[in-house]
Amino acid sequence: ASQMYMNTANQANIQATDLNNQLYMARYIREHVNNKNSKDQLLPANSGINSPIIEQQINDYNEKMLQRNSLVANSSAENPLAQDMDKNLSEMRTAIVKSIDNQVNTLNTQIRGLRGIEGASTSRLSSNPKQAQHLLSVERQQKVKEALYLFLLQKREENELSQAFTAYNTRVVTSPTGEMKPTSPDRKRILLAAILVGLLLPVIIIYIRENMNTKVRGRKDIEKLTIPFVGEIPLHYKPKSKWPWQRWIDKVKKKKEKDTETYEIVVKPKSRNVINEAFRVVRTNMEFMSGADHTNKVVMITSVNPGSGKTFLTMNIATSFAIKNKKVICIDLDMRRA
């Protein structure tokens, strides 16, 4: 029975010692996390805490800290990305502290239970000789100290190895080189492209307008259709008033004369200007086209759109024939405006 109680007390003592070691490391990790001077340092990778959750949190924290320190080394702590990482690391430290607090409470509960079992077994050995009790006490203390020493020695070696492998293993091979000017956007290429577009765009627009335009714009357009060409009449513009008040008077006159609109006759006897000569050429060609017997004496003038100059041409062609002592009659056949 004494041997059984002794074994039970030893097993409870060993388990309590292991839990005490875990409790010691948990408190050490918590103090390390709460220490403001070590907030930029890595946490011990092998904490000795028998909790996969805390171990994973510490590993994630160390990886995040390595990324943050690498970013700060290449830029500065004022970098927005570094500040975001600092915020995330602070939240991770808070979560680790909460997990460690829960683990500490659990370990304390387990240790109290094991100490109770050990105390009960020891009390039952009180009937044994004092020498056995003394040897049991010495043996227990020796095992506790030995286990604690070996555990701390192992953790120190593991932490040293972890620090050696997780330290920065990067170095600058070649210094960065480059120009101070930005590589993009390329102003020369943009300017060249703008010049090309500026040259090609008008050409394309002109080409499309020329091909899509079906209006008669000159003598060549009529000759392409194999239609007899009588003549060309230059454009005639009425002289515009020079002063604004004169233009206003002209507008008032036009409103009053709207119902009795008259058309200007530019053909004058013995006039040698360009438009008079043009109407004479038209008159001569019309006489030539009427034949030698002059049987074609009726000429009809029309156009596709209103305001094209039908009345102007009719009045001045008739006047050019009248100047030549020809009998001419003009009939307005415009059903809407006649």
Number of C-alpha atoms within 10 A of each C-alpha: 8 15 9 11 18 18 14 17 24 19 15 21 22 17 16 22 20 21 21 19 20 21 23 15 21 24 17 14 21 19 13 17 21 14 10 9 9 12 16 14 13 21 20 22 20 18 20 21 21 14 13 9 13 20 18 13 15 22 17 13 21 19 12 18 21 17 14 20 18 15 16 16 10 8 11 14 15 9 12 10 14 19 15 12 18 18 12 15 20 15 11 17 19 14 14 22 19 14 17 22 15 11 20 22 12 13 20 15 11 16 21 12 14 21 17 14 18 21 15 14 20 20 11 13 21 12 10 10 9 11 9 13 16 11 11 17 12 12 12 16 13 12 15 17 12 11 16 16 13 11 15 14 11 13 18 15 12 17 16 13 13 16 15 11 10 14 10 11 7 7 6 6 6 6 5 6 6 7 6 6 6 8 9 6 8 9 10 9 10 11 11 11 12 12 12 11 12 11 11 12 12 11 12 11 11 12 12 11 11 11 9 9 10 9 8 9 9 9 12 10 13 13 11 8 8 8 9 9 13 15 16 13 15 11 7 10 6 6 6 9 12 8 8 9 10 12 13 12 11 14 12 11 11 13 11 11 11 9 8 8 9 10 11 11 15 19 22 14 12 8 11 11 11 11 19 21 15 17 24 19 17 19 19 15 14 17 15 12 13 14 11 9 6 10 8 12 10 8 10 9 10 14 9 6 8 8 9 11 14 14 18 16 17 19 17 21 22 20 22 26 17 14 14 12 9 11 10 13 9 13 8 9 11 9 6 5 6 7
